[in-house]
Amino acid sequence: MTRLSVEMLAADAPAPITSAGHAQLGLAVLAGIAVIVLLITQFKLHAFLSLTIGSLALGAIAGAPLDKVITSFTTGLGTTVAGVGVLIALGAILGRMLADSGGADQIVDTILAKAGGRAMPWAMVLIASVIGLPLFFEVGVVLLIPVVLMVAKRGNYSLMRIGIPALAGLSVMHGLVPPHPGPLVAIDAVKANLGVTLALGVLVAIPTVIIAGPLFSRYAARWVDVPAPDRMLPQRASEELEKRPGFGATLATILLPVVLMLSKALVDIVIDDPTNLTQRVFDVVGSPLIALLAAVLVGIFTLLRPAGFGRERLTPLVEKGLAPIAGILLIVGAGGGFKQTLIDTGVGQMILDISKDWSIPALLLAWLIAVGIRLATGSATVATVSAAGLVAPLAADMSTTHTALLVLAIGAGSLFFSHVNDAGFWLVKEYFGLSVGQTIKTWSVMETIISVVAGGLVLLLSLVI
């Protein structure tokens, strides 16, 4: 971004709700983030409440009228939920259909049946990447952990040799590939093209997951050589079913929204005429809402019917899928509220003012901001939505591809070094029976590798496209 374009953006930016100077705003940001971190880690307060209180603290310390701070927060929350809430809900329903029908188990078992020995870590990263496309990270972990433990026990593998590739596959999908909530929010904030972001996200994800998964797992297994813990494995969904959907039908259902969104991106590039009927049709069917809705509707026939689910079981299944995402929706929404409070108090403009004389590339700046928020809050989603709001002005004069890369830079930064303030850290620690030190040596280092490799690939792509 040129200095002139930054100054033009500064002129066009809406007036902030406070007249605080840069020093006071910087102090307000640090204090707001500190409040969030303290409430989450020390007082064990839910992230939604922590983000709400942190937003109010930020506004108060910045000297903004509290009524305007409340308006900023609620506006950001509403806008964020309106933009991605339905998509999160559809993704949750599809994930529940995959789990309850045994479709996810079918993919896992089919791939494992064809892999063994040295190929097993590669099979695990493939399973996790495919399963991770429509699932939240936490849901994917719960779904795959029984498989990881069984494979490690059955094949006498080091738990890290099998577990790290699976975690890498899930984490990379979560941070870089829509329709996960974080990338979707960032896409909406910087007005990126979803199809282009999806295509470039997959391009970045493949080498990233290979390096952080199968390759790094060799070293992780040496550093932390632990067997699968002796514990009762949760019953898999397919053990309660007489039959389950086929591998091909399940895979096609999972990939349907990805194919539809990529098709829209290709048609937009090839035709590039908003009045063209074909492009208008693909603009509709390739929108994330329609793509995910189509996968859910198709899943009724490809997943639920073969598993013997009748009409009377459809509504309970949907309710079962929606119930766990209430907290996720509120956290994502509150992250959007925090982001809007940052913007309206003038923090985004402050970053533009401070960085306009820097020679640092916009993509690297976005990555660094996401890293800082990730380290402070422990949440990849909060880091993504907050950083996206802060750097959104930088996208104003970017090309379509570079705007998509800006989203990926934010997503990569949001995965940096998961530690004790991240729920995922404790999830991995408890499921794998590790100590805090062992979790840092494996899981935290793996997340850092993903962040650095993906960020480096994004910067490299920005030089060639």
C-alpha positions in Angstrom: 0.0 0.0 0.0 1.4 3.4 -1.0 1.6 6.3 1.4 -0.8 8.3 -0.8 -3.4 5.5 -0.6 -3.1 5.4 3.2 -3.6 9.1 3.4 -6.7 8.9 1.2 -8.1 6.2 3.4 -7.5 8.4 6.4 -9.4 11.2 4.8 -12.4 8.9 4.0 -12.5 7.1 7.4 -15.5 7.8 9.7 -14.9 10.0 12.7 -14.0 8.0 15.8 -16.3 8.1 18.9 -13.4 9.4 21.0 -10.8 12.2 20.6 -8.1 10.2 22.4 -4.5 10.4 21.1 -2.5 7.5 20.0 -0.9 6.9 23.4 -4.3 6.7 25.1 -5.7 4.5 22.4 -2.7 2.2 22.6 -3.1 1.9 26.4 -6.9 1.3 25.9 -6.2 -1.6 23.5 -3.6 -3.2 25.8 -5.9 -2.8 28.8 -8.9 -4.2 26.9 -7.0 -7.3 25.8 -5.5 -7.6 29.3 -9.0 -7.6 30.8 -10.1 -10.3 28.4 -7.1 -12.5 29.1 -7.4 -12.0 32.9 -11.1 -12.9 32.9 -10.7 -16.0 30.7 -7.5 -17.4 32.4 -7.8 -16.3 36.0 -11.5 -16.0 36.6 -12.5 -18.7 34.1 -15.2 -16.5 32.8 -16.8 -17.5 29.5 -15.2 -15.9 26.4 -18.5 -14.1 25.5 -18.7 -12.3 28.8 -15.0 -11.6 28.8 -15.1 -10.1 25.3 -18.1 -8.0 26.3 -16.5 -6.6 29.4 -13.2 -6.1 27.6 -14.9 -4.1 24.9 -16.5 -1.8 27.5 -13.2 -1.4 29.3 -11.4 -0.5 26.0 -14.0 2.1 25.2 -14.0 3.6 28.7 -10.2 3.9 28.9 -10.2 5.4 25.4 -12.5 8.1 26.7 -15.5 7.2 24.5 -19.1 7.8 25.8 -20.3 4.5 27.1 -23.6 4.7 25.2 -21.6 4.9 22.0 -19.3 2.1 23.1 -22.4 -0.1 23.7 -23.8 0.8 20.3 -20.5 -0.1 18.6 -20.3 -3.4 20.4 -23.9 -4.4 19.7 -23.6 -3.2 16.0 -20.5 -5.3 15.5 -22.0 -8.3 17.2 -25.2 -8.1 15.1 -23.3 -7.6 11.9 -21.0 -10.5 12.5 -23.7 -12.9 13.5 -25.8 -11.8 10.5 -22.9 -12.4 8.2 -21.8 -15.8 9.4 -24.4 -17.1 11.9 -26.4 -19.0 9.3 -23.3 -20.5 7.8 -22.0 -21.7 11.2 -25.4 -23.3 11.8 -25.5 -25.1 8.5 -21.9 -26.3 9.0 -22.9 -27.6 12.5 -25.9 -29.5 11.0 -23.8 -31.0 8.3 -21.1 -32.0 10.9 -23.8 -33.7 13.1 -25.2 -35.6 10.0 -21.7 -36.9 9.3 -21.1 -38.0 12.8 -24.5 -39.6 13.6 -24.9 -41.3 10.3 -21.5 -43.0 10.5 -20.4 -41.2 7.3 -17.3 -39.7 9.0 -16.4 -43.2 10.3 -16.8 -44.6 6.8 -14.2 -42.2 5.4 -11.9 -42.9 8.3 -12.2 -46.7 8.1 -11.8 -46.7 4.3 -8.6 -44.7 4.3 -7.1 -46.6 7.2 -7.9 -49.9 5.5 -5.6 -48.8 2.6 -2.8 -47.4 4.7 -0.3 -48.9 7.1 3.3 -48.5 8.4 5.0 -45.4 7.2 1.9 -44.3 5.3 -0.2 -44.1 8.5 0.7 -40.4 9.4 -0.1 -39.4 5.8 -3.4 -41.2 6.1 -4.2 -39.4 9.3 -3.5 -36.0 7.9 -5.7 -36.8 4.9 -8.5 -38.0 7.1 -8.3 -34.9 9.3 -8.2 -32.5 6.3 -11.2 -34.1 4.6 -13.2 -34.4 7.8 -12.1 -31.0 9.0 -13.6 -29.2 6.0 -17.1 -28.9 7.4 -16.4 -29.4 11.1 -15.4 -27.0 13.9 -11.9 -27.8 15.3 -13.3 -29.0 18.6 -15.9 -31.2 16.9 -13.2 -32.7 14.7 -11.0 -33.4 17.7 -13.7 -35.2 19.5 -14.6 -37.2 16.4 -11.0 -38.2 15.5 -9.4 -38.8 18.9 -11.0 -42.3 19.3 -9.6 -43.1 15.9 -6.1 -41.7 16.7 -6.0 -43.7 20.0 -7.2 -47.0 18.3 -4.7 -46.7 15.5 -1.8 -45.9 17.9 -2.7 -48.9 20.1 -3.4 -51.3 17.3 -0.3 -50.5 15.3 1.9 -49.8 18.3 2.7 -46.3 17.1 3.9 -43.4 19.1 0.8 -41.3 19.9 2.5 -38.2 18.5 3.4 -39.8 15.2 -0.3 -40.4 14.6 -1.9 -37.6 16.6 0.1 -34.6 15.3 -0.8 -35.2 11.7 -4.5 -35.4 12.6 -4.3 -32.2 14.7 -2.4 -30.4 11.9 -5.1 -31.3 9.3 -7.9 -30.0 11.6 -6.0 -26.8 12.6 -5.0 -25.8 9.1 -8.6 -26.3 7.8 -9.8 -24.3 10.7 -7.5 -21.3 10.2 -7.2 -21.1 6.4 -10.1 -22.6 4.6 -13.7 -21.3 4.6 -16.5 -22.2 5.5 -14.9 -22.1 8.9 -16.1 -19.1 11.0 -12.8 -17.3 11.3 -12.0 -17.1 7.6 -15.6 -16.3 6.8 -15.6 -13.3 9.2 -12.3 -12.1 7.8 -13.6 -12.5 4.2 -16.6 -10.4 5.2 -14.5 -7.7 7.0 -12.1 -7.1 4.2 -14.6 -7.7 1.4 -12.6 -10.6 -0.1 -13.8 -12.9 -2.8 -14.8 -16.2 -1.1 -14.0 -18.5 -4.0 -10.6 -17.0 -4.6 -9.8 -17.1 -0.9 -10.9 -20.8 -0.8 -8.7 -21.7 -3.8 -5.7 -19.9 -2.4 -6.4 -21.2 1.0 -6.3 -24.8 -0.2 -3.1 -24.0 -2.1 -1.4 -22.7 1.0 -2.9 -25.4 3.2 -1.4 -28.4 1.4 2.3 -27.7 1.9 1.6 -26.3 5.3 -0.2 -29.4 6.6 2.5 -31.7 5.2 5.3 -29.8 7.0 3.4 -29.4 10.3 1.8 -32.8 10.2 3.7 -35.9 8.9 7.1 -34.3 8.8 7.1 -32.5 12.2 5.5 -35.6 13.8 8.8 -37.5 13.4 10.5 -35.0 15.8 7.5 -34.6 18.1 7.5 -38.4 18.6 11.1 -38.2 19.7 10.6 -35.3 22.0 7.5 -36.8 23.6 7.5 -40.5 23.2 4.2 -41.5 24.8 1.8 -44.4 24.1 -1.9 -44.0 23.7 -3.3 -43.6 27.2 -5.2 -46.5 28.7 -8.8 -45.2 28.8 -12.2 -46.2 27.8 -12.7 -45.2 24.1 -16.0 -43.4 23.4 -18.4 -45.5 21.4 -18.3 -44.6 17.7 -21.6 -43.6 16.0 -21.5 -46.4 13.5 -21.3 -49.1 16.1 -25.0 -48.3 16.9 -26.1 -48.5 13.3 -27.0 -51.5 11.2 -25.6 -49.8 8.1 -23.9 -46.6 7.1 -23.5 -44.4 4.0 -20.9 -45.3 1.3 -17.5 -43.8 1.1 -18.1 -42.1 -2.3 -21.5 -40.6 -1.3 -20.1 -39.3 1.9 -17.0 -37.7 0.3 -19.1 -36.1 -2.4 -21.4 -34.6 0.2 -18.5 -33.1 2.1 -16.9 -31.7 -1.0 -20.1 -30.4 -2.6 -20.0 -26.9 -1.0 -16.3 -26.6 -1.8 -16.9 -27.5 -5.4 -19.8 -25.0 -5.7 -17.9 -22.2 -4.2 -14.8 -22.9 -6.4 -17.0 -23.1 -9.5 -18.4 -19.7 -8.8 -14.9 -18.3 -8.5 -13.8 -19.9 -11.8 -16.9 -18.6 -13.6 -16.3 -15.1 -12.2 -12.8 -15.2 -13.6 -13.6 -16.7 -17.0 -16.8 -14.7 -17.8 -16.3 -11.6 -15.7 -19.7 -10.1 -16.7 -22.2 -9.5 -13.9 -25.1 -9.4 -16.5 -24.3 -12.8 -17.9 -26.9 -15.4 -17.0 -24.4 -18.2 -16.3 -22.4 -16.0 -14.0 -25.5 -14.9 -12.2 -26.6 -18.5 -11.7 -23.2 -19.5 -10.3 -23.2 -16.4 -8.1 -26.3 -17.8 -6.4 -25.4 -21.5 -6.3 -21.8 -20.7 -5.3 -22.7 -18.4 -2.4 -21.7 -20.0 0.9 -25.3 -20.1 2.2 -26.6 -21.9 -0.8 -23.6 -24.2 -1.1 -23.8 -25.3 2.5 -27.6 -25.5 2.4 -27.3 -27.7 -0.7 -24.9 -30.0 1.1 -27.3 -30.4 4.1 -30.2 -31.2 1.8 -28.2 -33.6 -0.2 -26.9 -35.2 3.0 -30.5 -36.1 4.0 -30.5 -38.6 1.0 -26.8 -39.5 0.9 -26.1 -39.8 4.7 -29.2 -40.1 6.7 -31.4 -42.4 4.4 -28.7 -45.1 4.0 -28.2 -45.1 7.8 -31.9 -45.7 8.3 -32.8 -42.3 9.6 -36.6 -41.6 9.1 -38.3 -38.3 8.9 -39.1 -38.3 12.6 -35.3 -38.3 13.4 -34.4 -35.3 11.3 -35.6 -32.6 13.6 -34.0 -34.0 16.7 -30.7 -34.4 14.8 -30.8 -30.7 13.6 -31.6 -29.6 17.2 -28.7 -31.8 18.5 -26.4 -30.2 15.9 -27.4 -26.6 16.7 -27.3 -26.8 20.5 -23.5 -26.9 20.9 -22.9 -23.9 18.6 -24.8 -21.4 20.8 -21.6 -20.6 22.6 -19.6 -20.5 19.4 -22.0 -18.1 17.8 -21.9 -15.8 20.9 -18.1 -15.9 21.0 -17.8 -15.1 17.3 -20.4 -12.4 17.7 -18.7 -10.8 20.7 -15.4 -11.0 18.8 -17.1 -9.0 16.1 -18.3 -6.5 18.7 -14.8 -6.2 20.1 -13.6 -5.6 16.6 -16.1 -2.9 15.9 -15.3 -1.2 19.2 -11.6 -1.2 18.1 -12.6 0.4 14.8 -15.0 3.0 16.2 -12.6 4.2 18.9 -10.1 4.9 16.1 -7.7 2.1 16.7 -7.8 1.0 13.1 -7.0 4.5 12.0 -4.2 4.7 14.6 -2.6 1.6 13.1 -2.8 3.2 9.6 -1.3 6.4 10.9 1.6 4.6 12.7 2.3 2.2 9.9 2.0 4.5 6.9 5.7 5.4 7.1 6.8 1.8 7.7 8.3 -0.3 4.9 6.5 -3.4 6.3 4.2 -5.1 3.8 0.5 -5.0 4.6 0.3 -8.8 4.6 3.1 -9.1 7.2 1.5 -6.4 9.3 -1.8 -8.3 9.3 0.0 -11.5 10.3 1.8 -9.7 13.2 -1.4 -8.1 14.5 -3.2 -11.5 14.4 -0.2 -13.1 16.2 -0.4 -10.5 19.0 -4.1 -10.9 19.6 -3.8 -14.7 19.4 -1.0 -14.8 22.1 -3.0 -12.4 24.3 -6.5 -13.9 24.0 -5.8 -17.6 23.2 -8.6 -17.7 20.6 -7.9 -18.1 16.9 -11.4 -16.9 16.1 -11.1 -13.8 18.2 -7.7 -13.1 16.8 -9.0 -13.4 13.2 -12.1 -11.2 13.6 -10.3 -8.6 15.6 -7.3 -8.4 13.3 -9.6 -8.4 10.2 -11.4 -5.3 11.6 -8.1 -3.5 12.3 -6.5 -4.1 8.9 -9.7 -3.9 6.8 -8.7 -0.4 5.5 -5.5 -1.8 4.1 -7.6 -3.9 1.6 -9.2 -0.8 0.0 -6.9 -0.6 -3.0 -5.7 -4.3 -3.1 -6.4 -6.6 -6.0 -8.8 -9.5 -5.6 -6.0 -12.0 -5.1 -4.1 -9.8 -2.6 -7.3 -9.2 -0.6 -7.7 -13.0 -0.4 -4.1 -13.3 0.7 -4.8 -10.7 3.4 -7.4 -13.0 4.8 -5.0 -15.9 4.7 -2.3 -13.9 6.4 -4.7 -13.1 9.2 -5.7 -16.7 9.4 -2.1 -17.9 9.6 -1.3 -15.4 12.3 -4.3 -16.5 14.3 -2.8 -20.0 14.8 0.5 -18.9 16.3 1.7 -20.7 19.5 -1.4 -22.0 21.3 -0.7 -22.0 25.0 -2.5 -22.0 28.4 -5.1 -19.4 27.6 -6.4 -21.5 24.6 -9.2 -24.0 25.1 -7.7 -26.2 22.3 -4.4 -26.5 24.4 -6.3 -28.1 27.3 -8.4 -30.2 25.0 -5.3 -31.8 23.4 -3.6 -32.1 26.7 -6.4 -34.0 28.4 -7.3 -36.2 25.5 -3.7 -37.3 24.9 -2.8 -37.5 28.6 0.1 -35.1 28.3 1.7 -32.7 30.8 1.7 -29.0 30.2 5.4 -29.2 29.1 4.7 -32.1 26.7 1.8 -30.2 25.2 3.9 -27.2 24.5 6.6 -29.3 22.9 4.1 -30.9 20.5 0.8 -29.1 20.1 2.1 -25.5 20.6 5.2 -26.0 18.4 3.0 -27.6 15.7 0.6 -24.5 15.8 3.6 -22.2 15.5 5.0 -24.1 12.5 1.6 -23.9 10.8 1.5 -20.1 11.4 5.0 -19.4 10.2 4.9 -21.7 7.2 1.5 -20.5 6.0 2.4 -16.9 6.6 5.6 -17.3 4.6 3.7 -19.0 1.7 1.2 -16.1 1.7 4.0 -13.6 1.4 5.7 -15.7 -1.3 2.4 -15.9 -3.3 2.0 -12.1 -3.0 5.2 -11.7 -5.0 4.2 -14.0 -7.9 0.4 -13.4 -8.4 
